[in-house]
Amino acid sequence: MTRDEEAPDPSLFDRRIVERNIKRGLITRKDYEKFLKSLSDASDKIKSPDDAPEPSSSPAGTGTPSPTTPREPV
C-alpha cells in the first residue's frame, strides 16, 4: 500500500475472512500485520468470570416461570 492509496476498509481484516481477502488480493499480508500492530491493548477491560452476575431462573429476570418450568396443579 502506498501513501497515495486509501487505507483498506477495516472489515477486510475480520479474522473470519482475512485469509480469503489476502488470497483474493484485496489486502496483503503486510497490510494485515500492520493492522494488527495498530490495535490497542484492551486487556485492562477483561472481566473475571467471578464478576459475572448469577443467571436468573426466569427469562430476563421477569419473575415469571419459563415455559419449561412445571406448573403446580390448580
C-alpha positions as CSV (number, residue, x, y, z in Angstrom):
1,M,0.0,0.0,0.0
2,T,1.4,3.3,-1.0
3,R,0.8,6.7,0.6
4,D,-1.4,7.7,-2.2
5,E,-3.8,4.8,-1.6
6,E,-6.6,4.9,0.9
7,A,-6.4,2.8,4.0
8,P,-8.3,-0.5,3.4
9,D,-11.8,-1.0,4.8
10,P,-11.4,-2.3,8.4
11,S,-14.0,-5.1,7.6
12,L,-11.4,-6.6,5.2
13,F,-9.4,-7.5,8.3
14,D,-12.2,-9.5,10.0
15,R,-10.4,-12.6,11.3
16,R,-13.1,-14.9,9.9
17,I,-12.4,-13.8,6.3
18,V,-8.9,-12.2,6.3
19,E,-7.2,-15.2,4.7
20,R,-9.8,-15.2,1.9
21,N,-9.2,-11.4,1.4
22,I,-5.4,-12.0,1.2
23,K,-5.9,-14.8,-1.4
24,R,-8.2,-12.6,-3.5
25,G,-5.6,-9.8,-3.4
26,L,-7.9,-7.4,-1.6
27,I,-5.3,-6.8,1.1
28,T,-1.7,-8.0,1.5
29,R,-0.2,-10.0,4.4
30,K,1.9,-6.8,5.2
31,D,-1.4,-4.8,5.4
32,Y,-2.8,-7.3,7.8
33,E,0.3,-7.3,10.0
34,K,0.3,-3.5,10.0
35,F,-3.4,-3.6,11.0
36,L,-2.7,-6.0,13.9
37,K,0.1,-3.8,15.2
38,S,-2.1,-0.8,15.1
39,L,-4.7,-2.3,17.5
40,S,-4.6,-1.0,21.1
41,D,-4.2,-3.3,24.1
42,A,-7.6,-3.8,25.7
43,S,-6.5,-6.4,28.3
44,D,-7.5,-4.0,31.1
45,K,-11.1,-4.3,30.0
46,I,-11.3,-8.0,30.6
47,K,-13.6,-9.0,33.5
48,S,-13.2,-12.1,35.6
49,P,-15.9,-14.7,35.4
50,D,-16.3,-14.3,39.2
51,D,-17.6,-10.7,38.5
52,A,-20.5,-12.0,36.3
53,P,-24.0,-11.9,37.7
54,E,-25.7,-15.1,38.7
55,P,-28.0,-16.4,36.0
56,S,-31.7,-16.0,36.7
57,S,-34.1,-19.0,36.8
58,S,-36.7,-17.0,34.9
59,P,-36.3,-15.5,31.5
60,A,-34.9,-12.0,31.5
61,G,-35.3,-11.8,35.3
62,T,-39.1,-11.1,35.0
63,G,-40.1,-13.4,37.8
64,T,-42.4,-15.4,35.6
65,P,-41.8,-19.1,35.2
66,S,-40.2,-20.2,31.9
67,P,-42.2,-22.5,29.6
68,T,-40.1,-25.5,30.7
69,T,-40.9,-24.9,34.4
70,P,-43.5,-27.4,35.6
71,R,-46.6,-25.7,37.0
72,E,-48.5,-26.7,40.1
73,P,-51.9,-28.3,39.6
74,V,-54.8,-26.0,40.0
